[in-house]
Amino acid sequence: MPHADTSLVPSTITSKSQFWDHVHTQLALLLEGQRHWVTNLANAASLIYNSLLAFPVHFGSGDRAVNWCGFYIISCLLPEPQFTSNNGSSVLQNKNRLLLGPFCGKPACQFINVAPDNARGVCADAFVQTKTILVQEVDGYPGHIACDGDTKSEIVCPLILRTGDSQLVMGVLDLDCLALSGFDEEDQAGLSKIAELIVDSCDW
Ligand code: SME
């Protein structure tokens, strides 16, 4: 099967739970044999985004379409060059931020602060609180960062790497929708399983 066809949604799929199971299966197939996180996150963003657009029962095109799907990743995985100040001395960049990773959609903010004193927005909250955040109306969410004024609702899942008793949040999976209340608890359940699959499929 051509890789692009993994984002097709058969007409036999009619419910959200069937849809998310299908996307999970397709993603597992796509990621098989590859453990680099850049490669896997790039195809994960594309698969989720295009599958949502291909599922008109609940999402589809028009004013209910998904508007963005992608990742923000802890900055130590995406090393930034040292910044040299005017007086020639070298200072390290603030590492307390998430950097934009692979995504599908229009350009988005380059980084998101997650340091305790200036964390702001849905992605930062999902990252810091280590839990999925479902936002029915972004304009009513305190600190929401509007990368695109057309987005009306959003869901953000943390990518949690679990090793024994410890856990490390590697970043977040962020989805935006053009409609109010574009995502619900069924999407949250489906995306949480997909986030787990993505974490388990990569060497971080
Ligand atoms: N709205 C997000 C920022 C990322 S964009 O939606 C792609 C936030 O509040 O963290």
Boltz pocket constraint, residues with backbone or C-beta under 6 A from the ligand:
constraints:
  - pocket:
      binder: B
      contacts: [[A, 68], [A, 108], [A, 109], [A, 112], [A, 120], [A, 121], [A, 122], [A, 123], [A, 124], [A, 143], [A, 144], [A, 145], [A, 146], [A, 147], [A, 148], [A, 154], [A, 174], [A, 176]]
      max_distance: 6.0
